[in-house]
Amino acid sequence: MAILGLVGKPNVGKSTMFNAMTEKIVDIANYPFTTIDPNIGTSYVITDCPCKELGVKCNPQNSKCIDGKRYIPVEIIDVAGLVPGAHEGKGMGNKFLDDLRQADAFILVVDASGKTDLEGNPTENHDPVEDVKFLLNEIDMWIYGILTKNWDRLARRAQQEKNIVKVLADQLSGLNITEEDVRVSIKDLDESPIKWTDEDLLNLSKKLRKISKPMIIAANKADHPDAKENIERLKKEFKDHIVIPTSAEIELALRRAEKAGLIKYNGNDFEIIDEGKLNEQQKNAFNYIKEFLKTYGGTGIQECINRAYFDLLNMIVVYPVEDENKFCDKKGNVLPDAFLVKKGTTAKELAYKIHTEIGEKFIYAVDARKKMRIGADYELKHGDIIKIVSAA
Ligand SMILES: Nc1nc2c(ncn2[C@@H]2O[C@H](COP(=O)(O)OP(=O)(O)OP(=O)(O)O)[C@@H](O)[C@H]2O)c(=O)[nH]1
């Protein structure tokens, strides 16, 4: 399962965002490095559950359905704070890079209020565009460092073995970089790696980062009055990235208020359950939050998760069933499982994901909505309900 990493310099609100996403309590304090160990937690990708459209009552097993929305669990990792020079081991550099290895996609959290400097200390008018540039550079330098270790020998070997892609992918395998990533990234370079210049290698590191470490930029603290201008600047500067204004603090407040039974929160807006139970301070806070939600259409937190899986990682949701008429498993659970899979996954590959033996003995599949037989190579579509017929 693809893991989502939260990265950024100290004090931008990663822990708050992590808590908002997972509702797990970790230290939240206004000083750098309250996050010492990476925190791994569970959050949810949310999508429309087919139960509504089909008019059935579902019994989810691997996920949850709330008011016709399917909540599919995903793993989130809160990566330790990052400071400039991390690739050289500064701050908690090596730990940061180790944690980074584990994630498949990233939410790069910046402080859009401009109130923290590059090291995470309080300041005024800091430009978050610099933070994004520095983080991307840290990752580029990290990849470059590993790529160019014993470079001369490596380049000669790649040339002799006439298998540049494999040799480079082996060198980079610890970074979750695949042969396909390497193949795409080197296609404009000279055939002999011994001719590659230092600049070529640096550009190659950048390309590899773009392909293998996709990122969304979360312009956090969007609720701050100084954030608006910085958000616009981030959007303008990083046109090829998804930039989402977020307020981790408001999301956390809303989720906690819902837990406490004060409000009903639907992800974009909320309703106060009993106005009479609120004190003046709470009423003011809710008014302030209402205004924010009106301006931005939401806190951006769920949008970050959903877009990371659907847009960055190109995933879709499919529902395997065993009875194509009742949309249920053997035990009668309707729409029991929701699987996040890569776009382009075939019916047979899905069978393998359910169980190796089911994949090996795959015969055909059925599109349960259309009651139509489909072959092994059928490419699954978002929302498909699929029965696998196998000799297993
Ligand atoms: N206004 C506003 N403040 C926020 C928001 N998110 C976090 N903060 C505040 O920013 C400060 C730092 O938040 P943390 O979540 O501890 O930051 P961090 O990035 O995890 O920091 P380290 O653990 O040091 O790496 C805290 O005072 C939070 O209350 C937000 O969306 N809006």
The ligand as an SDF file (V2000), in Angstrom:
LIG
                    3D

 32 34  0  0  0  0  0  0  0  0999 V2000
   -2.7850   29.6570   12.5150 N   0  0  0  0  0  0  0  0  0  0  0  0
   -2.4250   28.3890   12.3620 C   0  0  0  0  0  0  0  0  0  0  0  0
   -1.4840   27.8720   13.1750 N   0  0  0  0  0  0  0  0  0  0  0  0
   -1.1370   26.5830   13.0020 C   0  0  0  0  0  0  0  0  0  0  0  0
   -1.7220   25.7680   12.0010 C   0  0  0  0  0  0  0  0  0  0  0  0
   -1.1660   24.5430   12.0670 N   0  0  0  0  0  0  0  0  0  0  0  0
   -0.2750   24.5790   13.0780 C   0  0  0  0  0  0  0  0  0  0  0  0
   -0.2520   25.7980   13.6490 N   0  0  0  0  0  0  0  0  0  0  0  0
    0.5810   26.2380   14.7960 C   0  0  0  0  0  0  0  0  0  0  0  0
    1.9630   26.2100   14.4260 O   0  0  0  0  0  0  0  0  0  0  0  0
    2.7890   25.7810   15.5130 C   0  0  0  0  0  0  0  0  0  0  0  0
    3.6580   24.6020   15.1090 C   0  0  0  0  0  0  0  0  0  0  0  0
    2.8280   23.4780   14.8400 O   0  0  0  0  0  0  0  0  0  0  0  0
    3.3650   21.9650   14.8960 P   0  0  0  0  0  0  0  0  0  0  0  0
    2.2460   21.1410   14.3890 O   0  0  0  0  0  0  0  0  0  0  0  0
    3.9650   21.6360   16.1910 O   0  0  0  0  0  0  0  0  0  0  0  0
    4.5420   22.0720   13.7970 O   0  0  0  0  0  0  0  0  0  0  0  0
    5.5690   20.9650   13.2100 P   0  0  0  0  0  0  0  0  0  0  0  0
    5.7930   21.3220   11.8080 O   0  0  0  0  0  0  0  0  0  0  0  0
    5.0940   19.6010   13.4960 O   0  0  0  0  0  0  0  0  0  0  0  0
    6.8790   21.2530   14.0340 O   0  0  0  0  0  0  0  0  0  0  0  0
    8.0370   20.2350   14.5080 P   0  0  0  0  0  0  0  0  0  0  0  0
    7.3780   19.1940   15.3230 O   0  0  0  0  0  0  0  0  0  0  0  0
    8.8930   21.1210   15.2990 O   0  0  0  0  0  0  0  0  0  0  0  0
    8.6790   19.7040   13.2810 O   0  0  0  0  0  0  0  0  0  0  0  0
    1.8260   25.4770   16.6590 C   0  0  0  0  0  0  0  0  0  0  0  0
    1.7610   26.6200   17.5120 O   0  0  0  0  0  0  0  0  0  0  0  0
    0.4930   25.2540   15.9630 C   0  0  0  0  0  0  0  0  0  0  0  0
   -0.6110   25.5660   16.7760 O   0  0  0  0  0  0  0  0  0  0  0  0
   -2.7260   26.3560   11.1560 C   0  0  0  0  0  0  0  0  0  0  0  0
   -3.3000   25.7420   10.2600 O   0  0  0  0  0  0  0  0  0  0  0  0
   -3.0320   27.6630   11.3970 N   0  0  0  0  0  0  0  0  0  0  0  0
  1  2  1  0
  2  3  2  0
  2 32  1  0
  3  4  1  0
  4  5  2  0
  4  8  1  0
  5  6  1  0
  5 30  1  0
  6  7  2  0
  7  8  1  0
  8  9  1  0
  9 10  1  0
  9 28  1  0
 10 11  1  0
 11 12  1  0
 11 26  1  0
 12 13  1  0
 13 14  1  0
 14 15  2  0
 14 16  1  0
 14 17  1  0
 17 18  1  0
 18 19  2  0
 18 20  1  0
 18 21  1  0
 21 22  1  0
 22 23  2  0
 22 24  1  0
 22 25  1  0
 26 27  1  0
 26 28  1  0
 28 29  1  0
 30 31  2  0
 30 32  1  0
M  END
$$$$
